[in-house]
Structures are given as structure tokens and as C-alpha cells.
Amino acid sequence: MRDWLTHRAAATPNQLAVVDADTDTRWSYSGLDAAVDETAGRLASLGVTAGDHIAMVLPRQFRALCLLHAAQRLGVRLVPLNDRLTAAELADRIDRADCSMVVCNADTEPDAVEATDAVPVASIDAPQWDSVKSFTTVEPDTVTPVEWDRDDPQLIVYTSGSTGAPKPVLLTMGNLLSGAVASAFRLGVDPEDRWLLTLSLAHVGGIAPILRSTLYGTAVVLRAGFDPGSAADDIDRYAVTQVSLVPVMLRRMLDRRGTLADSLRVVLLGGAPAPASLLQRCAHYSIPVYPTYGMTETASQATTARPSAAFDRPDAVGTPLLWTDLTIVDDGEPIEPGETGEIVVSGPTVTPGYYGTTGTDAFCAHGLRTGDAGYRTDAGALVVCN
């Protein structure tokens, strides 16, 4: 297959693809396709070729979204990095991922330049350093979309590092495609869906809605920063139907606005345990909250609870998604429902491994060892204990 946007633009060229809430600008899929083709052409003109590893140090903005699609079009492995990292943190991640170029903007250029003198830096804005390459001055090359196999690595996404050094996780085309299909079966898809992007594009939870919306032919709404009041207003203003949040973000939005617009049909809630009081608040205001458990290594969701299940059992995060197998083990052996052990996940969304490592400690006979403790209820739902 080729990049998903190439197929989508051919199928539904006039369908709404992107809304930029900062500028109130809208792009159809044909318009987005043209912008991505130009971005891919500029990358190619700067010397980027299929198989290269390109670091992206950009906030959540339209040109970052274009870069994500352009990397797929060129056959490039994109390495999205948090735009709030220090130069030293960037240097470590750029080096470990074997990046051959770093793409930045005016705000992240100083740290990108400080982070490396061996890897070319290119800015999507007018460069401030003579050594920095410019997207704005090169003439785009003509680009032919690359063919992808499902086993081809597409992203190298670093884990948060909350329980150790951040790990570079390989995610393949098959991982991302399987995750998109499985999520659609759990959350549903409406042709008029609009997903508000609130999470960092350095996080798989921020990237997944962009790729999934392209597969489904639905739209995303983006804004560079997160303000709880503005995010709540964007849901109402743009008739947003889906949003990904961590519990503290949702709480702050409700504190600021009281409730959320009734256009919402999915609030995917993950990244941390959701307090029972927050779920009760959602039940009281009919907010369709879907608590979820997942990780970078599972291309986002592994289990997800629908609202009725979430309100009935606030401590659970749902049953496994389609094709995902979840085993609770103790000393490497499966244990019975109700017994607490390590959560192990297997299936087509699970990473083939970490870039630059050959060890198999992260995997056992039953799949990926998450390092998280939990148990299964009699109904098969997962309860995460730590």
C-alpha cells in the first residue's frame, strides 16, 4: 500500500480533512494532499530519501501534520520528539534513533542546533542560523509515493521514560493499521466525525487520531496549545465528536465550563487512572467517556471501556480490542481472573521491538511484558493496579 492520504484523497477529495482552530482555516482531503505533496517534495529537495530517519521537533500545528503524512509518502521513518525537550535530551534521542535530519521551526531551532552538529537541521520557518537548511527557499521535487509493506517500520516513538530511560519504540505500518481498525470497532465511525487533537504529536496518542482519521475519511481539529476553556469551546464551535484526554485535562475542562457540548460521542480517557469521582461527574452530565489502557508499544489502545461499563465499574478500563490478547501472569505463568499479576499484551498492534536493541527481556511466551500490574474481572475487563 502507499501512504494512506494518497488513497484517501483519491477516494473522497472534497471531504473535510483538517480544521486549524488557531486560524479557522479548513482543508479538504485534496487540499491536504497538495500541501503534503509540497512538503514531501521539499524534504526530497533537501536530500531526504526512503529509509532515512527524520526527527520532528514541532508543536501541534498544520505543518507538523503535513510532515507526518509526507514521511509516509516518502518511505521515511519519522522520529517525533517533544518540542519541550532540552537540547541535551534532544541530542540523546536524535543520536539513539540514528536520525539523518532534524526538522524544527523558529521556536525549536535554537535547541535543535545546540543538540547536534553532525546531523543537518532544517526549519519550516526562515532559519536563524546560517547552518540551518530552509524549507522556505528550496524548490519541491516531484515525488512518487513509496509502496509500504505491513512489516515496514514507520515510526520511532519514544516512551515517556516515567519508569526509566525513554525507549525508542518501532511501530510498523501493520501496527498502526491494526490499531486503527480495532479502535474503529470499539469506538465506531461516523462520516461526520471530527477529532479534536489535544495531545502532543511526540506521543502515539497524538499521532494515532491523525492517521486513523485519514483511514476513515473523517476530520481532525487542531490547535497549537492546550487551554481547558478553549478546548471545551472548540468542541462546541467545530461540532467535535471525539477527543483524547488524560484525566487532569478533562477535569480542568469541566471545572472551566461545567460540561461539554453534546456533539461529543467519544471522550477517550487514558494516560493515567481516572478517579471514580471524575467518572461519576461524567455520568451526571452524560459525557460519553471511554476509559482506556494502552502504551506506545501497543500503538495506543489495548483495552477500552464503553461509557455504560465505565460508569458501572469505574476501576476497570475495559476489555481488549479486536485481535488483542491480554494475559495476566505471575512468574511467567497465566493466573486466574481476580488474581493480580503482570499485564502481558500480544497481537498485531504490538511493536516488534525497540530500535537499536536486540534483547528480548520485554517479551515472554505470552507477548509484551508491560511492567504494569493488574487483574481481569470475571467479565474479562482489565483493572490496572499501579
Protein Blocks (a to p, Z undefined) as FASTA:
>chain_A
ZZfklmmmmmmmmbcfbdcfklopacdfklmmmmmmmmmmmmmmnopaehiacddddddd
fklmmmmmmmmmnopacddddfkbcfklmmmmmmmnopabdcddfklmmmmmmmpckbcc
ddfbdcfbfklccfklpccdddddddddfklcfbdcddehlnoccddddddfklmmmmmm
mmmmmnopafkbccddfbdfkbfklmmmmmmmmmnopacdddfbacfklmmmmmmmnopa
bdcddfklmmmmmmmnopacfkbmbdcdehiacdfklmmmmmmnopacddddddfklnpa
fbdcdfklmmmmmmbgbjadehiacdddeehiacdehiacddddedjkbcfbdehiabfk
lpcfkbccehiacdddfkopacdfZZ
